[in-house]
Amino acid sequence: IVWDLATGEQIHRLTGLAGGVGGHLFAPGVRGVGVNEIVPAGNQHLLSAGNDRTLLLWDVVTSESVMRLTGHSSPVASVDLTPDGQRALSGAYDDSMILWDMATGEPIRRFSFGSFEGGGFIPSIAIHPSGQTALTDDVDGSIIEWQLAEPSPTELIDWIAGNRTLRELTCLERETFRI
């Protein structure tokens, strides 16, 4: 429901019944239809994360659902949008996150929490105002920073140099291997 905060009046009820892609549906093995999180997507849209393993983009002016994003294998519990509204990051009960292209509704990249086996962990998601990174919590209580954008070649080379596990080659070794 979209409310007028000044008057307390209901403005719209978003059911998906009038929209082109419907509302959140019942999913096999999931108790009830549920919306787990809603985030604003600009001035006219909302993005909802549902128990039916999908995200829905809603037009709050027309009260219609306009896009369904599918790709999670379990209920979607959390979602956030980049400040420019071009990408969304969603987290599900299957310990995965998906970065979405909001123009097409297609997944860009999947992230996995390899540190937690067995399912059931739901990350809280916060995208940095730059839109380049996101923070999530981890099952052990720590905070993880994820890079959402592809690194530039310079950033990649700098990261490799800073995280290399092999020693630098000597001048003789460089000459021998023609590096």
DRENSETOR-290612 format. One record per residue: y, x, z of N, C-alpha, C, CB in turn; residue in one letter; residue number from 1. Coordinates in steps of 0.001 Angstrom, whole numbers, always signed. Glycine has a CB too. Layout:
<recs>
(rec (Y, X, Z), (Y, X, Z), (Y, X, Z), (Y, X, Z), A, NUM),
...
</recs>
This chain:
<recs>
(rec (-1180, +859, +0), (+0, +0, +0), (+1231, +896, +0), (+5, -972, +1233), I, 1),
(rec (+2205, +560, -835), (+3484, +1245, -858), (+4454, +385, -63), (+3993, +1493, -2330), V, 2),
(rec (+5074, +996, +969), (+5958, +270, +1871), (+7407, +712, +1691), (+5522, +473, +3321), W, 3),
(rec (+8327, -202, +1890), (+9748, +124, +1994), (+9967, +543, +3447), (+10688, -1107, +1573), D, 4),
(rec (+10256, +1805, +3677), (+10352, +2307, +5040), (+11567, +1759, +5780), (+10402, +3810, +5028), L, 5),
(rec (+12603, +1367, +5075), (+13796, +829, +5727), (+13565, -579, +6261), (+14964, +825, +4757), A, 6),
(rec (+12841, -1397, +5491), (+12662, -2800, +5879), (+11272, -3120, +6418), (+12944, -3683, +4705), T, 7),
(rec (+10304, -2252, +6144), (+8930, -2529, +6550), (+8217, -3488, +5628), (+8911, -3075, +7933), G, 8),
(rec (+8832, -3804, +4500), (+8242, -4728, +3535), (+7258, -4006, +2618), (+9338, -5405, +2704), E, 9),
(rec (+6196, -4727, +2245), (+5245, -4197, +1278), (+5850, -4293, -119), (+3892, -4960, +1349), Q, 10),
(rec (+5857, -3159, -852), (+6398, -3144, -2210), (+5281, -3352, -3227), (+7136, -1820, -2489), I, 11),
(rec (+4204, -2570, -3097), (+3076, -2637, -4034), (+1772, -2452, -3274), (+3213, -1564, -5149), H, 12),
(rec (+732, -3028, -3806), (-632, -2782, -3323), (-1378, -2169, -4495), (-1344, -4115, -2796), R, 13),
(rec (-1841, -924, -4311), (-2531, -201, -5378), (-4026, -438, -5253), (-2209, +1318, -5326), L, 14),
(rec (-4547, -1314, -6105), (-5974, -1631, -6052), (-6728, -1036, -7228), (-6178, -3133, -6020), T, 15),
(rec (-6015, -713, -8289), (-6678, -210, -9488), (-7200, -1306, -10379), (-7799, +690, -9110), G, 16),
(rec (-7140, -2549, -9921), (-7701, -3646, -10708), (-6946, -3849, -12010), (-7688, -4931, -9902), L, 17),
(rec (-5641, -3566, -12017), (-4850, -3739, -13237), (-4782, -2454, -14049), (-3442, -4207, -12892), A, 18),
(rec (-5204, -1337, -13456), (-5086, -44, -14129), (-6180, +193, -15140), (-5096, +1061, -13122), G, 19),
(rec (-5932, +1156, -15991), (-6884, +1484, -17036), (-8145, +2167, -16547), (-6234, +2341, -18032), G, 20),
(rec (-8106, +2766, -15357), (-9279, +3506, -14886), (-9861, +2943, -13595), (-8920, +4953, -14681), V, 21),
(rec (-9313, +1851, -13095), (-9869, +1208, -11909), (-9491, +1907, -10621), (-11355, +1146, -12016), G, 22),
(rec (-10070, +1409, -9518), (-9810, +1974, -8205), (-10945, +2880, -7774), (-9599, +872, -7180), G, 23),
(rec (-10900, +3304, -6515), (-12010, +4092, -5978), (-13206, +3159, -5813), (-11627, +4776, -4610), H, 24),
(rec (-14366, +3609, -6221), (-15564, +2787, -6300), (-16547, +3116, -5192), (-16229, +2960, -7644), L, 25),
(rec (-17553, +2248, -5024), (-18663, +2573, -4134), (-19480, +3679, -4784), (-19548, +1315, -3838), F, 26),
(rec (-19910, +4659, -4000), (-20718, +5760, -4513), (-22069, +5747, -3812), (-20001, +7125, -4311), A, 27),
(rec (-23157, +5983, -4556), (-24483, +5996, -3933), (-24547, +7029, -2811), (-25568, +6289, -4984), P, 28),
(rec (-25092, +6622, -1659), (-25262, +7533, -542), (-24006, +7769, +277), (-25757, +8821, -1040), G, 29),
(rec (-22921, +7095, -56), (-21670, +7263, +680), (-21313, +5936, +1317), (-20521, +7764, -249), V, 30),
(rec (-21000, +5961, +2609), (-20670, +4725, +3310), (-19275, +4251, +2939), (-20775, +4921, +4822), R, 31),
(rec (-19188, +3117, +2317), (-17921, +2457, +2060), (-17044, +3116, +1015), (-17175, +2365, +3302), G, 32),
(rec (-16089, +2340, +571), (-15075, +2845, -343), (-13970, +3366, +546), (-14558, +1736, -1358), V, 33),
(rec (-13525, +4571, +275), (-12493, +5124, +1119), (-11563, +6040, +372), (-13102, +5850, +2253), G, 34),
(rec (-10314, +6011, +779), (-9332, +6973, +310), (-9098, +7911, +1478), (-7991, +6281, -182), V, 35),
(rec (-9366, +9189, +1268), (-9300, +10160, +2348), (-7953, +10850, +2459), (-10363, +11183, +2165), N, 36),
(rec (-7243, +10972, +1345), (-5920, +11589, +1395), (-5109, +11131, +192), (-6027, +13138, +1430), E, 37),
(rec (-3798, +11014, +393), (-2873, +10644, -675), (-1706, +11612, -630), (-2385, +9161, -533), I, 38),
(rec (-1323, +12127, -1804), (-147, +13006, -1889), (+789, +12488, -2972), (-565, +14481, -2185), V, 39),
(rec (+2103, +12625, -2750), (+3046, +12233, -3797), (+2948, +13175, -4981), (+4481, +12211, -3256), P, 40),
(rec (+3050, +12621, -6183), (+3010, +13402, -7422), (+4265, +13072, -8212), (+1712, +13100, -8261), A, 41),
(rec (+5371, +13649, -7804), (+6643, +13322, -8425), (+7210, +12051, -7823), (+6484, +13172, -9938), G, 42),
(rec (+8201, +11472, -8482), (+8855, +10278, -7967), (+8121, +8990, -8287), (+10232, +10197, -8503), N, 43),
(rec (+7228, +9009, -9265), (+6614, +7772, -9736), (+5110, +7710, -9524), (+6908, +7591, -11180), Q, 44),
(rec (+4481, +8802, -9088), (+3028, +8822, -9009), (+2531, +9253, -7628), (+2467, +9748, -10071), H, 45),
(rec (+1303, +8863, -7334), (+555, +9303, -6165), (-799, +9792, -6645), (+406, +8158, -5107), L, 46),
(rec (-1381, +10741, -5928), (-2726, +11227, -6222), (-3575, +10972, -4991), (-2727, +12751, -6613), L, 47),
(rec (-4697, +10259, -5165), (-5570, +9928, -4036), (-6928, +10594, -4196), (-5740, +8405, -3910), S, 48),
(rec (-7489, +11009, -3046), (-8817, +11618, -2982), (-9754, +10599, -2352), (-8804, +12969, -2165), A, 49),
(rec (-10902, +10332, -3010), (-11760, +9257, -2541), (-13196, +9632, -2238), (-11764, +8202, -3525), G, 50),
(rec (-13839, +8747, -1468), (-15263, +8902, -1148), (-16148, +8799, -2380), (-15686, +7857, -134), N, 51),
(rec (-15623, +8262, -3485), (-16430, +8095, -4693), (-16477, +9370, -5546), (-15883, +6942, -5522), D, 52),
(rec (-16086, +10513, -4943), (-16158, +11826, -5595), (-15079, +12021, -6660), (-17522, +12013, -6222), R, 53),
(rec (-14046, +11196, -6655), (-13015, +11288, -7681), (-11628, +11385, -7069), (-13089, +10091, -8612), T, 54),
(rec (-10682, +11745, -7925), (-9258, +11675, -7620), (-8672, +10644, -8571), (-8544, +13087, -7763), L, 55),
(rec (-7687, +9877, -8096), (-7009, +8912, -8960), (-5511, +9182, -8942), (-7309, +7457, -8511), L, 56),
(rec (-4910, +9175, -10124), (-3466, +9259, -10259), (-2947, +7837, -10427), (-3047, +10175, -11466), L, 57),
(rec (-1992, +7456, -9588), (-1459, +6099, -9559), (-2, +6096, -9986), (-1606, +5486, -8161), W, 58),
(rec (+390, +5085, -10729), (+1792, +4832, -11058), (+2284, +3819, -10027), (+1977, +4298, -12557), D, 59),
(rec (+3204, +4230, -9137), (+3627, +3333, -8055), (+4579, +2245, -8536), (+4290, +4131, -6952), V, 60),
(rec (+5188, +2415, -9699), (+6073, +1387, -10229), (+5271, +204, -10767), (+6968, +1968, -11330), V, 61),
(rec (+4192, +507, -11499), (+3372, -562, -12091), (+2177, -943, -11227), (+2883, -138, -13456), T, 62),
(rec (+1895, -150, -10163), (+735, -348, -9278), (-588, -134, -10004), (+763, -1749, -8680), S, 63),
(rec (-576, +624, -11088), (-1793, +848, -11864), (-2315, +2269, -11695), (-1537, +564, -13334), E, 64),
(rec (-3629, +2385, -11761), (-4246, +3704, -11829), (-4180, +4166, -13282), (-5730, +3678, -11297), S, 65),
(rec (-3780, +5420, -13479), (-3561, +5888, -14845), (-4482, +7040, -15258), (-2134, +6317, -15000), V, 66),
(rec (-5126, +7706, -14290), (-6037, +8799, -14640), (-7067, +8981, -13532), (-5255, +10120, -14878), M, 67),
(rec (-8327, +9167, -13930), (-9414, +9468, -12988), (-9880, +10892, -13247), (-10606, +8448, -13133), R, 68),
(rec (-9928, +11707, -12191), (-10389, +13089, -12295), (-11770, +13177, -11659), (-9387, +14082, -11608), L, 69),
(rec (-12776, +13559, -12439), (-14146, +13632, -11945), (-14660, +15054, -12070), (-15062, +12656, -12710), T, 70),
(rec (-15495, +15452, -11119), (-16069, +16787, -11162), (-16708, +17220, -9855), (-15022, +17764, -11540), G, 71),
(rec (-16357, +16558, -8750), (-16965, +16890, -7462), (-18325, +16206, -7346), (-16040, +16468, -6288), H, 72),
(rec (-19230, +16813, -6593), (-20549, +16225, -6399), (-20685, +15534, -5038), (-21613, +17296, -6541), S, 73),
(rec (-19616, +15493, -4278), (-19608, +14786, -2998), (-18200, +14225, -2770), (-20039, +15737, -1817), S, 74),
(rec (-18020, +13401, -1729), (-16707, +12801, -1500), (-15578, +13830, -1428), (-16735, +12000, -227), P, 75),
(rec (-14446, +13475, -2020), (-13275, +14348, -2014), (-12465, +14015, -770), (-12415, +14178, -3321), V, 76),
(rec (-12213, +15033, +48), (-11586, +14803, +1340), (-10134, +15247, +1408), (-12357, +15500, +2393), A, 77),
(rec (-9741, +16216, +584), (-8384, +16736, +681), (-7864, +17094, -700), (-8333, +17960, +1607), S, 78),
(rec (-6534, +17034, -841), (-5913, +17341, -2129), (-4470, +17767, -1886), (-5978, +16115, -3095), V, 79),
(rec (-3970, +18630, -2748), (-2561, +18999, -2745), (-2159, +19297, -4182), (-2287, +20228, -1807), D, 80),
(rec (-868, +19190, -4454), (-321, +19443, -5788), (+599, +20645, -5762), (+430, +18213, -6311), L, 81),
(rec (+647, +21368, -6892), (+1632, +22429, -7024), (+3010, +21779, -7088), (+1358, +23315, -8290), T, 82),
(rec (+4054, +22501, -6685), (+5400, +21909, -6682), (+5847, +21369, -8044), (+6392, +22934, -6215), P, 83),
(rec (+5383, +21977, -9138), (+5779, +21487, -10460), (+4921, +20306, -10916), (+5687, +22614, -11481), D, 84),
(rec (+3898, +19937, -10139), (+3050, +18797, -10469), (+2072, +19045, -11604), (+3899, +17644, -10814), G, 85),
(rec (+1981, +20271, -12094), (+1114, +20575, -13230), (-350, +20762, -12838), (+1605, +21813, -13921), Q, 86),
(rec (-600, +21151, -11573), (-1974, +21393, -11130), (-2190, +20780, -9753), (-2285, +22909, -11103), R, 87),
(rec (-3436, +20424, -9488), (-3824, +19902, -8177), (-5038, +20695, -7710), (-4136, +18355, -8232), A, 88),
(rec (-5182, +20836, -6401), (-6345, +21489, -5815), (-6979, +20496, -4858), (-5959, +22827, -5085), L, 89),
(rec (-8274, +20214, -5070), (-8975, +19243, -4231), (-10155, +19904, -3543), (-9447, +18038, -5065), S, 90),
(rec (-10452, +19430, -2335), (-11577, +19937, -1562), (-12533, +18810, -1232), (-11094, +20619, -281), G, 91),
(rec (-13834, +19102, -1310), (-14848, +18067, -1096), (-15829, +18479, -3), (-15603, +17780, -2402), A, 92),
(rec (-16631, +17507, +427), (-17634, +17734, +1460), (-18727, +18705, +1020), (-18256, +16422, +1861), Y, 93),
(rec (-18821, +19020, -259), (-19849, +19945, -746), (-19388, +21392, -657), (-20223, +19611, -2185), D, 94),
(rec (-18347, +21648, +118), (-17833, +23004, +333), (-17249, +23610, -925), (-18927, +23896, +856), D, 95),
(rec (-16744, +22790, -1826), (-16134, +23328, -3032), (-14719, +22814, -3176), (-16960, +22968, -4266), S, 96),
(rec (-13939, +23550, -3960), (-12599, +23103, -4331), (-12508, +23199, -5847), (-11473, +23960, -3624), M, 97),
(rec (-11706, +22322, -6431), (-11478, +22345, -7876), (-9975, +22384, -8110), (-12132, +21103, -8586), I, 98),
(rec (-9549, +23284, -8991), (-8175, +23333, -9459), (-8120, +22531, -10747), (-7680, +24812, -9673), L, 99),
(rec (-7210, +21545, -10816), (-7140, +20595, -11925), (-5885, +20798, -12758), (-7186, +19170, -11401), W, 100),
(rec (-6005, +20556, -14055), (-4864, +20472, -14959), (-4450, +18999, -14959), (-5215, +21002, -16432), D, 101),
(rec (-3265, +18692, -14432), (-2853, +17296, -14294), (-2429, +16679, -15624), (-1717, +17190, -13299), M, 102),
(rec (-2158, +17489, -16634), (-1816, +16926, -17947), (-3046, +16355, -18636), (-1168, +17993, -18838), A, 103),
(rec (-4202, +17011, -18448), (-5422, +16593, -19138), (-6445, +15941, -18210), (-6050, +17780, -19818), T, 104),
(rec (-6336, +16201, -16903), (-7331, +15706, -15957), (-8598, +16538, -15943), (-7674, +14284, -16275), G, 105),
(rec (-8565, +17702, -16575), (-9746, +18570, -16667), (-9728, +19653, -15581), (-9820, +19224, -18060), E, 106),
(rec (-10916, +20044, -15070), (-10975, +21165, -14126), (-10578, +22479, -14810), (-12391, +21287, -13524), P, 107),
(rec (-9807, +23282, -14106), (-9439, +24616, -14589), (-10392, +25650, -14002), (-7967, +24957, -14219), I, 108),
(rec (-10646, +25539, -12696), (-11470, +26535, -11998), (-12077, +25893, -10761), (-10632, +27795, -11611), R, 109),
(rec (-13258, +26384, -10394), (-13924, +25942, -9170), (-13938, +27088, -8173), (-15370, +25447, -9462), R, 110),
(rec (-13743, +26749, -6918), (-13790, +27719, -5828), (-14890, +27274, -4873), (-12401, +27838, -5091), F, 111),
(rec (-15600, +28228, -4293), (-16681, +27891, -3380), (-16515, +28635, -2071), (-18038, +28210, -4004), S, 112),
(rec (-16854, +27967, -991), (-16882, +28597, +318), (-18286, +29157, +520), (-16492, +27584, +1459), F, 113),
(rec (-18524, +30359, +94), (-19844, +30972, +212), (-20225, +31309, +1628), (-19905, +32203, -611), G, 114),
(rec (-19238, +31305, +2543), (-19516, +31703, +3925), (-20171, +30603, +4742), (-18245, +32129, +4598), S, 115),
(rec (-20262, +29384, +4197), (-20793, +28272, +4968), (-21889, +27595, +4180), (-19688, +27270, +5331), F, 116),
(rec (-23096, +27684, +4670), (-24245, +27052, +4013), (-24519, +25701, +4653), (-25502, +27957, +4096), E, 117),
(rec (-24972, +24755, +3869), (-25454, +23501, +4420), (-24564, +22306, +4203), (-25668, +23659, +5837), G, 118),
(rec (-23386, +22503, +3678), (-22519, +21371, +3369), (-21834, +20792, +4582), (-23300, +20305, +2698), G, 119),
(rec (-20885, +19945, +4312), (-20203, +19238, +5370), (-18882, +19833, +5800), (-21074, +19158, +6521), G, 120),
(rec (-18545, +21037, +5380), (-17257, +21616, +5732), (-16196, +21088, +4774), (-17313, +23167, +5697), F, 121),
(rec (-15082, +20635, +5315), (-14011, +20077, +4500), (-12755, +20918, +4708), (-13749, +18580, +4857), I, 122),
(rec (-12314, +21634, +3683), (-11123, +22454, +3878), (-9842, +21616, +3877), (-11044, +23518, +2795), P, 123),
(rec (-8905, +21987, +4749), (-7547, +21476, +4660), (-6832, +22365, +3653), (-6815, +21465, +6070), S, 124),
(rec (-6035, +21781, +2773), (-5435, +22522, +1661), (-3918, +22452, +1741), (-5925, +21970, +307), I, 125),
(rec (-3271, +23612, +1557), (-1809, +23671, +1459), (-1458, +24654, +354), (-1150, +24095, +2827), A, 126),
(rec (-815, +24162, -698), (-406, +25022, -1807), (+966, +25598, -1492), (-386, +24237, -3159), I, 127),
(rec (+1103, +26902, -1697), (+2370, +27607, -1458), (+3449, +27049, -2383), (+2204, +29142, -1678), H, 128),
(rec (+4704, +27036, -1963), (+5779, +26529, -2823), (+5894, +27232, -4187), (+7082, +26658, -2101), P, 129),
(rec (+5379, +28456, -4305), (+5395, +29138, -5601), (+4361, +28558, -6556), (+5144, +30629, -5415), S, 130),
(rec (+3341, +27863, -6018), (+2268, +27321, -6837), (+1242, +28362, -7254), (+2843, +26680, -8052), G, 131),
(rec (+1411, +29598, -6805), (+516, +30687, -7207), (-678, +30853, -6269), (+1288, +31985, -7272), Q, 132),
(rec (-530, +30458, -5015), (-1602, +30623, -4029), (-1747, +29343, -3210), (-1318, +31836, -3097), T, 133),
(rec (-2874, +29249, -2515), (-3112, +28125, -1605), (-3744, +28677, -339), (-4027, +27028, -2264), A, 134),
(rec (-3518, +27993, +756), (-4148, +28335, +2027), (-5120, +27223, +2393), (-3084, +28543, +3152), L, 135),
(rec (-6285, +27630, +2912), (-7242, +26666, +3458), (-7761, +27227, +4766), (-8418, +26379, +2456), T, 136),
(rec (-8302, +26346, +5570), (-9002, +26819, +6752), (-10442, +27119, +6358), (-8936, +25774, +7910), D, 137),
(rec (-11120, +27890, +7204), (-12531, +28195, +6977), (-13313, +27703, +8179), (-12761, +29727, +6742), D, 138),
(rec (-14621, +27614, +8044), (-15479, +27065, +9082), (-15373, +27862, +10384), (-16922, +27038, +8602), V, 139),
(rec (-15046, +29164, +10306), (-14940, +29990, +11507), (-13554, +29926, +12148), (-15276, +31425, +11172), D, 140),
(rec (-12669, +29080, +11617), (-11337, +28928, +12183), (-10292, +29837, +11560), (-11389, +29178, +13639), G, 141),
(rec (-10705, +30687, +10635), (-9739, +31579, +9992), (-9033, +30866, +8838), (-10440, +32856, +9482), S, 142),
(rec (-7995, +31505, +8329), (-7237, +30983, +7195), (-7561, +31850, +5978), (-5688, +30971, +7494), I, 143),
(rec (-7823, +31211, +4853), (-8132, +31918, +3611), (-7002, +31674, +2624), (-9502, +31456, +3017), I, 144),
(rec (-6552, +32746, +1971), (-5565, +32618, +914), (-6284, +32738, -421), (-4442, +33691, +1050), E, 145),
(rec (-6062, +31771, -1301), (-6695, +31724, -2613), (-5636, +31952, -3682), (-7425, +30371, -2836), W, 146),
(rec (-5946, +32748, -4668), (-5031, +32918, -5790), (-5380, +31877, -6838), (-5109, +34364, -6382), Q, 147),
(rec (-4414, +31038, -7181), (-4642, +29960, -8130), (-4359, +30384, -9565), (-3788, +28773, -7772), L, 148),
(rec (-3380, +31245, -9751), (-3002, +31683, -11094), (-3829, +32904, -11492), (-1485, +32006, -11162), A, 149),
(rec (-4030, +33063, -12773), (-4703, +34257, -13273), (-3810, +35467, -13006), (-5031, +34126, -14796), E, 150),
(rec (-4373, +36555, -12504), (-3541, +37735, -12265), (-3133, +38397, -13580), (-4285, +38742, -11379), P, 151),
(rec (-1953, +39001, -13564), (-1528, +39766, -14735), (-2361, +41048, -14780), (+19, +40087, -14688), S, 152),
(rec (-2440, +41725, -15928), (-3186, +42985, -15991), (-2701, +44005, -14960), (-3078, +43581, -17385), P, 153),
(rec (-1389, +44079, -14751), (-855, +45025, -13762), (-1321, +44667, -12364), (+678, +45054, -13811), T, 154),
(rec (-1273, +43367, -12012), (-1745, +42938, -10694), (-3227, +43240, -10516), (-1489, +41442, -10496), E, 155),
(rec (-4006, +43025, -11557), (-5437, +43287, -11494), (-5718, +44778, -11308), (-6125, +42775, -12759), L, 156),
(rec (-5037, +45615, -12061), (-5219, +47069, -11927), (-4803, +47529, -10533), (-4402, +47826, -13005), I, 157),
(rec (-3680, +47023, -10028), (-3233, +47387, -8676), (-4245, +46945, -7628), (-1862, +46763, -8375), D, 158),
(rec (-4815, +45736, -7803), (-5802, +45256, -6852), (-7057, +46126, -6887), (-6156, +43796, -7144), W, 159),
(rec (-7511, +46459, -8072), (-8698, +47310, -8199), (-8457, +48663, -7538), (-9075, +47501, -9685), I, 160),
(rec (-7271, +49247, -7796), (-6945, +50545, -7192), (-6912, +50449, -5668), (-5593, +51057, -7716), A, 161),
(rec (-6387, +49356, -5139), (-6295, +49187, -3699), (-7591, +48789, -3030), (-5273, +48182, -3391), G, 162),
(rec (-8547, +48288, -3795), (-9802, +47815, -3226), (-11027, +48540, -3770), (-9942, +46351, -3477), N, 163),
(rec (-10784, +49646, -4424), (-11907, +50380, -5012), (-12791, +50955, -3917), (-11402, +51506, -5935), R, 164),
(rec (-14076, +50959, -4168), (-15021, +51522, -3208), (-15524, +52884, -3657), (-16194, +50576, -3004), T, 165),
(rec (-15159, +53302, -4865), (-15564, +54614, -5372), (-14411, +55593, -5220), (-16011, +54524, -6856), L, 166),
(rec (-14729, +56845, -5086), (-13694, +57870, -4962), (-13064, +58150, -6316), (-14277, +59164, -4367), R, 167),
(rec (-11890, +58733, -6281), (-11222, +59166, -7507), (-12015, +60309, -8134), (-9755, +59605, -7219), E, 168),
(rec (-12014, +60392, -9445), (-12680, +61495, -10134), (-11815, +62749, -10073), (-12984, +61121, -11601), L, 169),
(rec (-12485, +63890, -10024), (-11757, +65160, -10065), (-11320, +65422, -11497), (-12636, +66336, -9526), T, 170),
(rec (-10442, +66406, -11682), (-9984, +66768, -13025), (-11167, +67180, -13898), (-8947, +67910, -12957), C, 171),
(rec (-12106, +67954, -13342), (-13278, +68390, -14093), (-14134, +67184, -14514), (-14115, +69377, -13252), L, 172),
(rec (-14317, +66218, -13597), (-15090, +65016, -13927), (-14396, +64183, -14997), (-15316, +64168, -12675), E, 173),
(rec (-13095, +64074, -14921), (-12350, +63331, -15939), (-12518, +63999, -17318), (-10843, +63246, -15553), R, 174),
(rec (-12464, +65322, -17311), (-12630, +66052, -18566), (-14046, +65905, -19093), (-12289, +67530, -18379), E, 175),
(rec (-15024, +65991, -18210), (-16419, +65863, -18600), (-16693, +64482, -19206), (-17332, +66107, -17393), T, 176),
(rec (-16162, +63452, -18589), (-16400, +62081, -19061), (-15337, +61596, -20050), (-16455, +61135, -17879), F, 177),
(rec (-14408, +62471, -20378), (-13325, +62199, -21319), (-12526, +60946, -20941), (-13889, +62045, -22722), R, 178),
(rec (-12128, +60920, -19711), (-11322, +59798, -19190), (-9879, +60241, -19076), (-11852, +59306, -17803), I, 179),
</recs>
